[in-house]
Amino acid sequence: MTLKIPIQEMVKMVGSLRSHGIDIAESMEINKKEKIYVAVTEKDLESKSSLVWAIQNSGGKEFCIVHVHQPIPGEMFHEQKLRLYRKEKEKAHKNLEKYLQICRQMQVTAEIIYIETDSVEKGILQLISQRGVTKLVMGAAADRHYSMRMRDLKSKKAIYIHREAPATCLIWFTCNGYLICSREARRANNLYLECASSNSLSQSDITRGTEIIVKDDDHLIKLAVTEAEASKRKARFEASKREEAEKTAVDALKKAKQWENVYFEELKQRKETEKALRKRNDELEKMRSESETQITESYTVIRKLQEKNNLSMETFRGIREEQEELKIKLREVSKLKGKREEEEASTSNHREPPQYFICPITHDIMEDPHVAADGFTYEGEAISRWFERGHETSPMINKRLPHTSLVPNLALRSAIQEWLQLRELLNRPSACREI
């Protein structure tokens, strides 16, 4: 039994057989021991999402934080260039220390690799070649350029490294904490077989159409089984990639849901705040209206009190003027009465006292005459008792008095005293002879 297989396919099958002959557990153990290199930028924690993704998803325990620094152009003066160089270097080291702190917090081992070169891309490629880097994590673009539909690289540095990096290096390109794409590594034995096949073909000048005959049926069966296992492994790998993509999509949906919940919560709080503000504004408006009403009422009361005060002052001034007028009239009346009493006393000793000497209430000669608001003179004690008993009217004319104030009638009292003294003198015999 013979089977014709092109030589290129045969070489691939042999390479696949050798590569898949390694135990999976052993391969995973090797991967765990390998260091994972994470490229970071010089800006303050701009590559934090890439570092966190590498720690959480790569399964590694040892990490190298790589930073490629581009020196200052040489056209500047030496001292100025040196100052700027020191300042930028110090700033870069402080930023790298922050990345180390993140690794300590996430309980992984990390070291710093600081490179200075004119090109960031060439510096990373040089590091991969010199150190034999097999796993690298770097940004596909700045986090601000991330979107749910992002599938391709946007950074020029990432595109260049994806194209030029050695094939033995597995590279993950992330953005904003999500895996955008990856470039799978090819094992060294595969590359060796392909190169050896290419060289043997070129030396023997065998064309692509040359075929070989394989006579060993058992060997063909083994190759077919190996190819089937490789296909299964490839299918499992594709399934794991698909699961990872689905997981990433689910995480993105969860984050979107969280952001949506946060947005609605903020919107709810904002509505509640606006409602509380409207309620508070209504209360303030009500308080302001009540205050204005109270102020208006207070002004009205003050105005009325001022009017009453003015009216009271006018009444008081009127009373004072009336009192002055009464005093003047009383003085004139007293003078007239005094003259009349003198005339009557000089003519006769037995004449009755003048009627105006008699109190209208007690009907006796007054000792302490006072003038009331009705213009009549009364005995002070008698008119006071009249008012104390609740009377507010005139004893003479029975009309309501405007006030109960009393004014002493000094002229009348003097006239009464003189009359009494004169009558006493006239009642004496010796005084009559003298007169």
ChimeraX attribute file (.defattr): number of C-alpha atoms within 10 A of each C-alpha:
attribute: neighborCount
match mode: 1-to-1
recipient: residues
	/A:1	7
	/A:2	11
	/A:3	12
	/A:4	11
	/A:5	14
	/A:6	13
	/A:7	19
	/A:8	16
	/A:9	11
	/A:10	15
	/A:11	17
	/A:12	16
	/A:13	17
	/A:14	16
	/A:15	19
	/A:16	19
	/A:17	20
	/A:18	14
	/A:19	16
	/A:20	15
	/A:21	11
	/A:22	10
	/A:23	9
	/A:24	10
	/A:25	9
	/A:26	10
	/A:27	10
	/A:28	12
	/A:29	10
	/A:30	10
	/A:31	16
	/A:32	15
	/A:33	12
	/A:34	16
	/A:35	18
	/A:36	26
	/A:37	26
	/A:38	25
	/A:39	19
	/A:40	24
	/A:41	20
	/A:42	19
	/A:43	11
	/A:44	15
	/A:45	15
	/A:46	16
	/A:47	23
	/A:48	18
	/A:49	18
	/A:50	26
	/A:51	25
	/A:52	16
	/A:53	18
	/A:54	23
	/A:55	19
	/A:56	10
	/A:57	9
	/A:58	14
	/A:59	13
	/A:60	18
	/A:61	16
	/A:62	17
	/A:63	23
	/A:64	17
	/A:65	20
	/A:66	23
	/A:67	22
	/A:68	23
	/A:69	19
	/A:70	15
	/A:71	15
	/A:72	13
	/A:73	8
	/A:74	8
	/A:75	7
	/A:76	10
	/A:77	8
	/A:78	10
	/A:79	9
	/A:80	9
	/A:81	16
	/A:82	13
	/A:83	11
	/A:84	14
	/A:85	14
	/A:86	11
	/A:87	11
	/A:88	17
	/A:89	16
	/A:90	12
	/A:91	15
	/A:92	19
	/A:93	15
	/A:94	14
	/A:95	18
	/A:96	25
	/A:97	14
	/A:98	14
	/A:99	23
	/A:100	20
	/A:101	12
	/A:102	16
	/A:103	21
	/A:104	12
	/A:105	9
	/A:106	12
	/A:107	11
	/A:108	14
	/A:109	14
	/A:110	20
	/A:111	16
	/A:112	17
	/A:113	15
	/A:114	14
	/A:115	15
	/A:116	12
	/A:117	13
	/A:118	13
	/A:119	13
	/A:120	18
	/A:121	18
	/A:122	17
	/A:123	19
	/A:124	22
	/A:125	16
	/A:126	14
	/A:127	16
	/A:128	19
	/A:129	14
	/A:130	9
	/A:131	8
	/A:132	12
	/A:133	20
	/A:134	20
	/A:135	22
	/A:136	23
	/A:137	24
	/A:138	24
	/A:139	29
	/A:140	29
	/A:141	22
	/A:142	15
	/A:143	18
	/A:144	8
	/A:145	12
	/A:146	18
	/A:147	10
	/A:148	10
	/A:149	7
	/A:150	15
	/A:151	12
	/A:152	12
	/A:153	18
	/A:154	15
	/A:155	13
	/A:156	12
	/A:157	19
	/A:158	18
	/A:159	16
	/A:160	13
	/A:161	17
	/A:162	19
	/A:163	11
	/A:164	12
	/A:165	19
	/A:166	17
	/A:167	17
	/A:168	18
	/A:169	20
	/A:170	19
	/A:171	25
	/A:172	23
	/A:173	22
	/A:174	26
	/A:175	24
	/A:176	21
	/A:177	19
	/A:178	21
	/A:179	22
	/A:180	22
	/A:181	17
	/A:182	15
	/A:183	16
	/A:184	13
	/A:185	14
	/A:186	15
	/A:187	13
	/A:188	12
	/A:189	13
	/A:190	18
	/A:191	14
	/A:192	12
	/A:193	17
	/A:194	16
	/A:195	12
	/A:196	13
	/A:197	17
	/A:198	13
	/A:199	12
	/A:200	12
	/A:201	16
	/A:202	11
	/A:203	9
	/A:204	8
	/A:205	9
	/A:206	12
	/A:207	10
	/A:208	10
	/A:209	9
	/A:210	12
	/A:211	16
	/A:212	12
	/A:213	12
	/A:214	13
	/A:215	12
	/A:216	11
	/A:217	12
	/A:218	9
	/A:219	11
	/A:220	14
	/A:221	11
	/A:222	12
	/A:223	17
	/A:224	14
	/A:225	13
	/A:226	19
	/A:227	18
	/A:228	12
	/A:229	15
	/A:230	18
	/A:231	12
	/A:232	12
	/A:233	13
	/A:234	12
	/A:235	12
	/A:236	12
	/A:237	12
	/A:238	12
	/A:239	12
	/A:240	12
	/A:241	12
	/A:242	12
	/A:243	12
	/A:244	13
	/A:245	16
	/A:246	12
	/A:247	12
	/A:248	16
	/A:249	14
	/A:250	12
	/A:251	13
	/A:252	15
	/A:253	13
	/A:254	12
	/A:255	12
	/A:256	12
	/A:257	12
	/A:258	12
	/A:259	12
	/A:260	12
	/A:261	12
	/A:262	12
	/A:263	12
	/A:264	12
	/A:265	12
	/A:266	12
	/A:267	12
	/A:268	12
	/A:269	12
	/A:270	12
	/A:271	12
	/A:272	12
	/A:273	12
	/A:274	12
	/A:275	12
	/A:276	12
	/A:277	12
	/A:278	12
	/A:279	12
	/A:280	12
	/A:281	12
	/A:282	12
	/A:283	12
	/A:284	12
	/A:285	12
	/A:286	12
	/A:287	12
	/A:288	12
	/A:289	12
	/A:290	12
	/A:291	12
	/A:292	12
	/A:293	12
	/A:294	12
	/A:295	12
	/A:296	12
	/A:297	12
	/A:298	12
	/A:299	12
	/A:300	12
	/A:301	12
	/A:302	12
	/A:303	12
	/A:304	12
	/A:305	12
	/A:306	12
	/A:307	12
	/A:308	12
	/A:309	12
	/A:310	12
	/A:311	12
	/A:312	12
	/A:313	12
	/A:314	12
	/A:315	12
	/A:316	12
	/A:317	12
	/A:318	12
	/A:319	16
	/A:320	12
	/A:321	12
	/A:322	13
	/A:323	19
	/A:324	12
	/A:325	12
	/A:326	18
	/A:327	18
	/A:328	12
	/A:329	13
	/A:330	21
	/A:331	16
	/A:332	13
	/A:333	14
	/A:334	21
	/A:335	15
	/A:336	12
	/A:337	19
	/A:338	19
	/A:339	13
	/A:340	13
	/A:341	19
	/A:342	15
	/A:343	11
	/A:344	17
	/A:345	19
	/A:346	13
	/A:347	10
	/A:348	11
	/A:349	15
	/A:350	11
	/A:351	10
	/A:352	9
	/A:353	17
	/A:354	14
	/A:355	11
	/A:356	16
	/A:357	22
	/A:358	19
	/A:359	22
	/A:360	19
	/A:361	13
	/A:362	13
	/A:363	12
	/A:364	13
	/A:365	19
	/A:366	23
	/A:367	18
	/A:368	19
	/A:369	28
	/A:370	25
	/A:371	22
	/A:372	23
	/A:373	20
	/A:374	18
	/A:375	15
	/A:376	17
	/A:377	26
	/A:378	30
	/A:379	24
	/A:380	21
	/A:381	14
	/A:382	18
	/A:383	24
	/A:384	16
	/A:385	11
	/A:386	16
	/A:387	13
	/A:388	10
	/A:389	8
	/A:390	8
	/A:391	16
	/A:392	16
	/A:393	18
	/A:394	20
	/A:395	18
	/A:396	13
	/A:397	9
	/A:398	11
	/A:399	11
	/A:400	14
	/A:401	15
	/A:402	12
	/A:403	12
	/A:404	16
	/A:405	13
	/A:406	17
	/A:407	16
	/A:408	18
	/A:409	22
	/A:410	17
	/A:411	19
	/A:412	25
	/A:413	18
	/A:414	16
	/A:415	19
	/A:416	26
	/A:417	14
	/A:418	15
	/A:419	20
	/A:420	15
	/A:421	12
	/A:422	17
	/A:423	18
	/A:424	12
	/A:425	15
	/A:426	20
	/A:427	13
	/A:428	10
	/A:429	10
	/A:430	10
	/A:431	12
	/A:432	11
	/A:433	8
	/A:434	7
	/A:435	9
